[in-house]
Amino acid sequence: MDMPHINPVGLLEKPADTSESPRRFSFRLRLLAGFFVLLFLLVTVASTVTSLGRYCLTTDAADTRALPHQ
């Protein structure tokens, strides 16, 4: 019995006598999972942008009054 293997190019080579197993999850379930991943990424980016925006708007890098004068 020959086993499937990965060739040097990175492609899966399967012997002719093997069959593929069906996908374990339905299209609707995979679509729902993709939606949640996309939602997670959007919330992560939005909260990062909001946090950095609030930080940049509330700090003044040019204000040197608190530094000791020499």
C-alpha positions as CSV (number, residue, x, y, z in Angstrom):
1,M,0.0,0.0,0.0
2,D,1.4,3.4,-1.0
3,M,1.0,6.3,1.3
4,P,0.2,9.9,0.2
5,H,3.3,12.2,0.3
6,I,4.3,15.7,-0.3
7,N,6.5,16.2,-3.4
8,P,9.4,18.7,-3.4
9,V,7.2,21.4,-4.9
10,G,4.8,21.1,-1.9
11,L,1.9,19.4,-3.6
12,L,0.1,16.4,-2.1
13,E,0.5,13.3,-4.3
14,K,-1.9,10.5,-3.6
15,P,-1.8,7.0,-5.0
16,A,-4.5,6.1,-7.5
17,D,-6.2,3.6,-5.2
18,T,-7.0,6.0,-2.4
19,S,-10.2,8.0,-2.1
20,E,-10.7,11.4,-0.5
21,S,-12.9,11.7,2.6
22,P,-15.8,14.2,2.4
23,R,-15.6,17.5,4.1
24,R,-16.5,17.3,7.8
25,F,-18.2,20.6,8.1
26,S,-21.0,22.0,6.0
27,F,-20.7,25.1,3.9
28,R,-23.0,27.1,6.2
29,L,-21.0,26.2,9.2
30,R,-17.7,27.1,7.5
31,L,-19.3,30.4,6.4
32,L,-20.5,31.1,10.0
33,A,-17.0,30.4,11.3
34,G,-15.5,32.7,8.7
35,F,-17.9,35.4,9.7
36,F,-16.8,35.2,13.3
37,V,-13.1,35.3,12.4
38,L,-13.8,38.4,10.2
39,L,-15.8,40.0,13.1
40,F,-13.0,39.3,15.5
41,L,-10.4,40.9,13.2
42,L,-12.6,43.9,12.6
43,V,-13.2,44.5,16.3
44,T,-9.4,44.1,17.0
45,V,-8.5,46.6,14.3
46,A,-11.2,49.0,15.3
47,S,-10.4,48.9,19.0
48,T,-6.7,49.4,18.3
49,V,-7.3,52.4,16.0
50,T,-9.7,53.9,18.6
51,S,-7.2,53.4,21.4
52,L,-4.3,54.9,19.5
53,G,-6.5,57.7,18.3
54,R,-7.6,58.6,21.8
55,Y,-4.0,58.4,23.0
56,C,-2.7,60.6,20.3
57,L,-5.4,63.2,20.7
58,T,-4.9,63.5,24.5
59,T,-1.2,63.8,24.6
60,D,1.0,66.6,23.4
61,A,4.5,65.7,22.4
62,A,5.5,69.4,22.0
63,D,4.5,70.3,25.6
64,T,7.9,70.6,27.4
65,R,6.7,72.6,30.4
66,A,7.0,69.6,32.8
67,L,10.7,69.0,31.8
68,P,13.4,70.5,33.9
69,H,15.0,73.5,32.3
70,Q,18.8,73.7,32.0
